[in-house]
């Protein structure tokens, strides 16, 4: 394994402060630390190679990799305890602040590896939306035949690949489904973890069956959502204990998201400007207003990209970032105006920072109006190049 100290080899970025006590939960408890022994073998090497160039939590990378690998392996290898076969399918829930803990970023990093190893699995067998138990079974359903005029006909070809990774970015919604009257989702998920020989519904007229399904789950949720949505029934009936819960947060600040030699970058001046403002954009705001505006970095850089494309520029420049910041600050002010009363104050407190001031000078002399917008769009598509940071 590569020589990286996972226990302290990165700058931890703390989440927003929380009250010390809430509903009996101790917020003063130390943040959990994953022992280096967990980064064993190939999984540890993968995390070690990715970690310097990502803001993802190493624990999130590790679990994403283990769950993905287990899903790819399929329903062949198992370990026998008495008469129970334990397969390699894992369920995990990454618990962290929305948009700031980089849960989705960890998925993207690991997904890129498996897109090379098993592109069909990545393309076809990673799905989201645990809206019902019936829907989960349908995703791995058997073929359906019917007798028509004395002849057996194939009505539904079913799904031949029984591997399924449920990528639940809004796991809070999946937990809400459990509380619906008549929902069979809890039973289906428990049976899926147990790798029962068959999953089935008992509806009389349109039963759905899945033989030898192989289902894994990665869920994303915040700590507050998890406490609110996971009721005592789910805790006691064996639903919750089938999941590995992992606290994750952003490991470091990388304004450009790590190395990527195939992409275009900013100008040197824009690069320095972006690095200067990135920490402030990443801080976020408190309360509901913060939840609504928590994607400041992503929104600002996308706006800067659009401004650069309209200028037919080959790189994002300072003027594009300043234009994006001006528009982003307006959107934040608009959100504060609309939602301020929902955070306990008709005018939510503002946070004074250098980003709130408009650019010192705006250069509007670029002759963008003299060029047909359609031509700009066509040129942008034809170049097959993207401006990303």
C-alpha positions as CSV (number, residue, x, y, z in Angstrom):
1,X,0.0,0.0,0.0
2,X,1.2,3.5,-0.8
3,X,2.7,5.4,2.1
4,X,0.0,7.9,3.0
5,X,-1.1,8.5,6.6
6,X,-4.8,8.3,6.3
7,X,-5.3,9.3,9.9
8,X,-3.8,12.8,9.6
9,X,-2.6,13.2,6.0
10,X,-5.2,15.8,5.0
11,X,-6.7,19.0,6.3
12,X,-10.0,18.4,7.9
13,X,-12.8,20.9,7.0
14,X,-15.3,21.0,9.9
15,X,-19.0,21.0,9.3
16,X,-21.2,23.9,10.4
17,X,-21.3,24.0,14.2
18,X,-24.2,22.3,15.9
19,X,-25.8,22.5,19.4
20,X,-24.0,20.4,22.0
21,X,-27.2,18.4,22.8
22,X,-30.2,17.6,20.7
23,X,-32.8,14.8,21.3
24,X,-30.3,13.0,23.6
25,X,-27.5,12.9,21.0
26,X,-24.1,14.0,22.2
27,X,-22.7,16.5,19.7
28,X,-19.5,16.9,21.8
29,X,-18.4,13.4,20.9
30,X,-15.2,13.2,18.9
31,X,-15.4,12.8,15.2
32,X,-14.9,9.1,14.4
33,X,-11.5,8.2,13.0
34,X,-11.0,5.3,10.6
35,X,-8.0,3.1,11.6
36,X,-5.3,2.8,9.0
37,X,-5.8,-1.0,9.0
38,X,-9.0,-0.5,7.1
39,X,-7.1,0.7,4.1
40,X,-5.8,-2.7,3.4
41,X,-4.7,-4.1,0.0
42,X,-6.0,-2.8,-3.4
43,X,-8.8,-0.8,-1.8
44,X,-6.3,1.2,0.2
45,X,-4.1,1.7,-2.8
46,X,-7.0,3.1,-4.8
47,X,-7.9,5.5,-2.0
48,X,-4.2,6.5,-1.6
49,X,-3.9,7.4,-5.3
50,X,-7.1,9.4,-5.4
51,X,-6.9,11.2,-2.1
52,X,-4.3,13.9,-2.9
53,X,-6.5,15.1,-5.8
54,X,-10.0,15.0,-4.3
55,X,-11.9,16.8,-1.6
56,X,-13.7,13.6,-0.7
57,X,-13.4,11.9,2.7
58,X,-11.1,8.9,2.5
59,X,-13.7,6.8,4.4
60,X,-16.3,7.7,1.7
61,X,-13.9,6.7,-1.1
62,X,-13.1,3.4,0.7
63,X,-16.8,2.5,1.2
64,X,-17.8,3.5,-2.3
65,X,-15.0,1.3,-3.6
66,X,-15.9,-1.7,-1.4
67,X,-19.6,-1.5,-2.1
68,X,-19.0,-1.1,-5.9
69,X,-16.5,-4.0,-6.0
70,X,-18.9,-6.3,-4.1
71,X,-21.7,-5.4,-6.4
72,X,-19.6,-6.1,-9.5
73,X,-18.4,-9.5,-8.2
74,X,-22.0,-10.8,-8.1
75,X,-23.7,-13.7,-6.4
76,X,-21.0,-16.3,-6.6
77,X,-18.5,-16.2,-3.7
78,X,-20.0,-16.5,-0.2
79,X,-19.0,-17.3,3.4
80,X,-21.1,-19.9,5.2
81,X,-22.3,-19.4,8.8
82,X,-24.3,-22.5,9.8
83,X,-26.8,-22.5,6.8
84,X,-26.7,-18.8,6.0
85,X,-24.7,-17.7,3.0
86,X,-23.1,-14.3,3.3
87,X,-22.3,-12.7,0.0
88,X,-20.3,-9.6,-1.0
89,X,-23.3,-7.2,-1.2
90,X,-23.0,-4.3,1.2
91,X,-25.3,-1.5,2.3
92,X,-23.8,1.7,3.5
93,X,-25.1,5.2,4.3
94,X,-22.7,8.2,4.1
95,X,-23.7,10.8,6.7
96,X,-22.5,14.3,6.1
97,X,-23.5,17.9,5.5
98,X,-25.3,18.4,2.3
99,X,-23.2,19.7,-0.7
100,X,-20.2,20.3,1.6
101,X,-19.1,16.7,2.6
102,X,-18.4,15.7,-1.0
103,X,-20.5,12.4,-0.8
104,X,-21.4,12.6,-4.5
105,X,-17.8,13.5,-5.4
106,X,-16.5,10.3,-3.8
107,X,-19.0,8.3,-5.9
108,X,-17.9,10.0,-9.1
109,X,-14.2,9.2,-8.4
110,X,-14.9,5.5,-7.8
111,X,-17.4,5.3,-10.6
112,X,-14.7,6.3,-13.1
113,X,-12.5,3.3,-12.1
114,X,-15.4,0.8,-12.6
115,X,-16.3,2.4,-15.8
116,X,-13.1,0.9,-17.2
117,X,-13.4,-2.4,-15.3
118,X,-17.1,-3.1,-16.0
119,X,-18.7,-0.4,-18.2
120,X,-21.9,-2.4,-18.7
121,X,-22.4,-2.6,-14.9
122,X,-21.9,1.2,-14.5
123,X,-24.2,2.0,-17.4
124,X,-27.0,-0.4,-16.7
125,X,-26.9,-1.6,-13.2
126,X,-26.5,1.5,-11.1
127,X,-29.9,3.0,-10.4
128,X,-31.6,5.3,-8.0
129,X,-35.0,5.9,-6.6
130,X,-36.1,3.5,-3.8
131,X,-39.7,4.7,-4.1
132,X,-41.2,1.4,-3.4
133,X,-40.4,-2.3,-2.7
134,X,-42.2,-3.2,-5.9
135,X,-39.9,-0.9,-7.8
136,X,-36.8,-2.5,-6.4
137,X,-38.0,-5.9,-7.3
138,X,-38.9,-4.7,-10.8
139,X,-35.3,-3.6,-11.4
140,X,-34.1,-7.2,-11.1
141,X,-37.3,-9.0,-12.2
142,X,-37.6,-12.4,-13.9
143,X,-39.1,-12.9,-17.4
144,X,-42.9,-12.9,-17.5
145,X,-44.7,-15.4,-19.7
146,X,-48.4,-15.8,-20.4
147,X,-50.6,-18.2,-22.2
148,X,-52.3,-16.7,-25.2
149,X,-54.5,-18.9,-27.4
150,X,-52.9,-22.0,-26.0
151,X,-49.4,-20.8,-26.7
152,X,-46.9,-19.5,-24.1
153,X,-45.6,-16.1,-25.0
154,X,-42.9,-13.9,-23.5
155,X,-44.6,-10.8,-22.2
156,X,-41.6,-9.2,-20.4
157,X,-38.0,-10.2,-21.0
158,X,-37.1,-9.2,-17.4
159,X,-33.6,-8.3,-16.3
160,X,-30.9,-10.8,-17.1
161,X,-28.2,-9.2,-15.0
162,X,-29.3,-9.5,-11.4
163,X,-26.7,-7.2,-10.0
164,X,-28.0,-3.9,-8.8
165,X,-26.4,-1.0,-7.0
166,X,-29.0,1.4,-5.6
167,X,-27.3,4.9,-5.6
168,X,-29.6,6.8,-3.2
169,X,-28.4,10.5,-3.1
170,X,-31.6,11.4,-1.2
171,X,-31.8,8.6,1.3
172,X,-34.1,10.7,3.5
173,X,-36.8,10.1,0.9
174,X,-36.2,6.3,1.0
175,X,-36.7,6.4,4.7
176,X,-39.9,8.3,4.4
177,X,-41.3,5.6,2.1
178,X,-40.9,3.1,5.0
179,X,-43.7,4.9,6.9
180,X,-46.2,4.7,4.2
181,X,-49.2,2.5,4.9
182,X,-48.8,-0.8,2.9
183,X,-45.2,-0.2,1.9
184,X,-43.2,-3.4,1.5
185,X,-39.9,-1.5,1.0
186,X,-38.5,-2.4,4.4
187,X,-39.1,-6.1,3.9
188,X,-37.7,-6.1,0.4
189,X,-34.5,-4.3,1.5
190,X,-34.0,-6.7,4.5
191,X,-34.5,-9.7,2.2
192,X,-32.1,-8.1,-0.4
193,X,-29.4,-7.8,2.2
194,X,-30.0,-11.4,3.2
195,X,-29.7,-12.4,-0.5
196,X,-32.9,-14.4,-0.3
197,X,-33.3,-16.8,-3.2
198,X,-36.4,-14.9,-4.4
199,X,-37.9,-11.4,-3.9
200,X,-41.6,-11.2,-4.7
201,X,-44.8,-9.3,-4.3
202,X,-48.0,-11.0,-3.3
203,X,-50.4,-9.1,-5.4
204,X,-52.9,-11.4,-7.0
205,X,-53.2,-9.9,-10.5
206,X,-49.7,-8.7,-11.3
207,X,-47.1,-10.4,-9.1
208,X,-43.5,-9.5,-9.6
209,X,-40.7,-11.9,-8.9
210,X,-36.9,-11.8,-8.9
211,X,-34.9,-14.9,-8.6
212,X,-31.4,-14.8,-7.1
213,X,-31.2,-10.9,-7.0
214,X,-27.9,-9.3,-5.9
215,X,-28.6,-5.8,-4.5
216,X,-26.2,-3.3,-2.9
217,X,-27.0,0.2,-1.6
218,X,-25.1,3.5,-1.1
219,X,-27.2,6.2,0.6
220,X,-26.4,9.8,1.2
221,X,-28.0,11.7,4.1
222,X,-27.3,14.4,6.6
223,X,-27.1,13.6,10.3
224,X,-30.2,15.7,11.2
225,X,-32.2,14.0,8.5
226,X,-31.1,10.6,9.7
227,X,-32.1,11.3,13.3
228,X,-35.5,12.6,12.1
229,X,-36.4,9.9,9.6
230,X,-35.1,6.7,11.1
231,X,-37.8,5.7,13.6
232,X,-37.7,3.2,16.4
233,X,-39.4,0.6,14.3
234,X,-36.7,0.7,11.6
235,X,-34.0,0.5,14.4
236,X,-35.6,-2.4,16.1
237,X,-36.8,-4.6,13.1
238,X,-33.4,-5.2,11.6
239,X,-33.7,-2.6,8.8
240,X,-31.1,-0.2,10.2
241,X,-28.5,-2.8,11.3
242,X,-28.1,-4.0,7.8
243,X,-26.5,-0.7,6.9
244,X,-23.0,0.6,7.6
245,X,-23.3,4.2,8.7
246,X,-20.2,6.3,8.1
247,X,-19.6,10.0,9.0
248,X,-17.9,11.8,6.2
249,X,-16.8,15.4,5.5
250,X,-14.7,17.3,3.1
251,X,-11.1,16.3,3.5
252,X,-9.4,19.5,2.0
253,X,-10.0,22.5,-0.2
254,X,-9.1,22.0,-3.8
255,X,-10.3,25.0,-5.8
256,X,-9.7,23.1,-9.1
257,X,-10.7,19.6,-7.9
258,X,-7.3,17.9,-8.3
259,X,-5.2,17.2,-11.3
260,X,-6.6,16.4,-14.8
261,X,-4.2,17.0,-17.6
262,X,-6.9,16.6,-20.3
263,X,-8.9,19.6,-19.3
264,X,-8.7,23.3,-20.0
265,X,-7.9,25.6,-17.1
266,X,-8.2,29.3,-16.2
267,X,-5.8,32.0,-17.0
268,X,-3.1,32.5,-14.4
269,X,-4.8,35.6,-13.1
270,X,-8.2,33.9,-12.9
271,X,-6.6,30.9,-11.2
272,X,-5.2,33.1,-8.5
273,X,-8.4,35.0,-8.2
274,X,-10.4,31.7,-7.8
275,X,-8.0,30.4,-5.2
276,X,-8.4,33.6,-3.2
277,X,-12.2,33.5,-3.2
278,X,-12.8,29.7,-3.0
279,X,-12.4,29.4,0.8
280,X,-15.0,32.1,1.4
281,X,-17.4,30.6,-1.1
282,X,-16.9,27.2,0.7
283,X,-17.8,28.5,4.1
284,X,-21.6,28.6,3.6
285,X,-24.2,30.5,5.5
286,X,-26.1,29.3,8.6
287,X,-29.6,28.0,8.8
288,X,-32.1,27.5,6.0
289,X,-30.5,30.2,3.9
290,X,-27.2,28.2,4.1
291,X,-29.0,25.1,3.0
292,X,-30.5,26.9,0.0
293,X,-27.2,28.5,-1.1
294,X,-24.8,25.7,-0.2
295,X,-23.6,25.2,-3.7
296,X,-21.8,28.5,-4.1
297,X,-18.6,27.1,-5.6
298,X,-20.4,25.0,-8.2
299,X,-22.9,27.6,-9.2
300,X,-20.3,30.4,-9.5
301,X,-18.0,28.3,-11.7
302,X,-20.8,27.2,-13.9
303,X,-21.8,30.9,-14.4
304,X,-18.2,31.8,-15.1
305,X,-18.1,29.0,-17.7
306,X,-21.2,30.4,-19.5
307,X,-19.8,33.9,-19.5
308,X,-16.5,32.6,-21.0
309,X,-18.4,30.6,-23.7
310,X,-20.3,33.7,-24.7
311,X,-17.0,35.5,-25.1
312,X,-15.7,32.7,-27.2
313,X,-12.8,32.6,-24.9
314,X,-10.5,29.6,-24.7
315,X,-10.1,30.0,-20.9
316,X,-12.0,31.4,-18.0
317,X,-10.6,34.8,-17.1
318,X,-11.0,37.1,-14.1
319,X,-13.8,39.1,-15.8
320,X,-15.8,35.9,-16.1
321,X,-15.4,35.1,-12.4
322,X,-16.3,38.6,-11.4
323,X,-19.4,38.5,-13.5
324,X,-20.4,35.2,-12.1
325,X,-19.8,36.4,-8.5
326,X,-21.9,39.5,-9.1
327,X,-24.8,37.3,-10.3
328,X,-24.3,34.8,-7.5
329,X,-24.3,37.5,-4.9
330,X,-27.6,38.8,-6.3
331,X,-29.1,35.3,-6.1
332,X,-28.0,35.0,-2.5
333,X,-29.5,38.3,-1.7
334,X,-32.7,37.2,-3.4
335,X,-32.8,34.0,-1.4
336,X,-32.2,36.0,1.8
337,X,-35.1,38.3,0.8
338,X,-37.5,35.4,0.1
339,X,-36.5,33.0,2.9
340,X,-35.2,35.3,5.6
341,X,-38.3,35.0,7.7
342,X,-38.0,31.2,7.7
343,X,-34.7,31.4,9.6
344,X,-36.3,33.5,12.4
345,X,-35.5,36.9,11.0
346,X,-37.3,38.9,8.3
347,X,-34.0,40.0,7.1
348,X,-31.5,37.3,7.8
349,X,-28.1,38.4,9.0
350,X,-25.6,39.1,6.3
351,X,-22.0,37.9,6.4
352,X,-19.6,40.6,5.5
353,X,-16.9,39.5,3.1
354,X,-15.0,40.7,0.2
355,X,-17.2,38.7,-2.2
356,X,-20.3,40.8,-1.4
357,X,-18.8,43.9,-3.1
358,X,-19.3,44.3,-6.8
359,X,-16.2,44.2,-9.1
360,X,-14.2,47.4,-9.0
361,X,-14.6,47.8,-12.8
362,X,-16.7,45.9,-15.3
363,X,-15.4,45.8,-18.9
364,X,-18.4,45.6,-21.1
365,X,-16.6,46.4,-24.3
366,X,-16.3,42.9,-25.7
367,X,-18.2,42.8,-29.0
368,X,-20.4,39.8,-28.1
369,X,-23.5,41.4,-29.6
370,X,-21.9,41.6,-33.0
371,X,-21.7,37.8,-33.2
372,X,-24.7,35.7,-33.8
373,X,-25.6,33.6,-30.7
374,X,-26.4,30.7,-32.9
375,X,-22.9,30.7,-34.4
376,X,-21.4,30.8,-30.9
377,X,-23.4,27.8,-29.9
378,X,-22.4,25.9,-33.0
379,X,-18.7,26.7,-32.6
380,X,-18.9,25.6,-28.9
381,X,-20.4,22.3,-29.9
382,X,-18.0,21.7,-32.8
383,X,-14.9,22.2,-30.7
384,X,-15.8,19.3,-28.5
385,X,-14.0,21.0,-25.7
386,X,-15.2,22.0,-22.3
387,X,-14.1,24.7,-19.9
388,X,-14.0,23.1,-16.5
389,X,-12.1,24.1,-13.4
